[in-house]
Amino acid sequence: MEPVKKKLIHKLRYKYRLVLINDETFEEKLSFKLTPMNVFVGFSSAIVLFATLIISVIFFTSAREFVPGYTDTKTKRKIQELLYRTDSFEAVLKDKEAYFQNIASIITGGEGLSDSIPKNGN
């Protein structure tokens, strides 16, 4: 197994030349000496940098609002306020229903309740 590893590492270090030539004039524009290892490291680094750029754009700008699960802090605060108001309105509604039931009981000839507003919101 060791000779196969050495052979692979040796192949990754072979040098190749990448040449860009003008097709009409055959003038050499660019020339690079590359190894497969350099190409692999270059592409890997580019992918990591690109991923880091995308993640930083998502986390540090308002683009995170488009990602499911992330909401604006103002929206969260507004939802909490609306939930609190809803609970308060439900408690007031229960109290008024008890009050009106007491009045209806008195009008129909009943005794009525001893206390028309329940204690502790019940």
Secondary structure, DSSP 8 states (H G I E B T S, - for coil): -HHHHHHHHHHHT--EEEEEE-TTT--EEEEEEE-HHHHHHHHHHHHHHHHHHHHHHHHHSGGGGGSTT---HHHHHHHHHHHHHHHHHHHHHHHHHHHHHHHHHHHTT----S-SS-GGG-
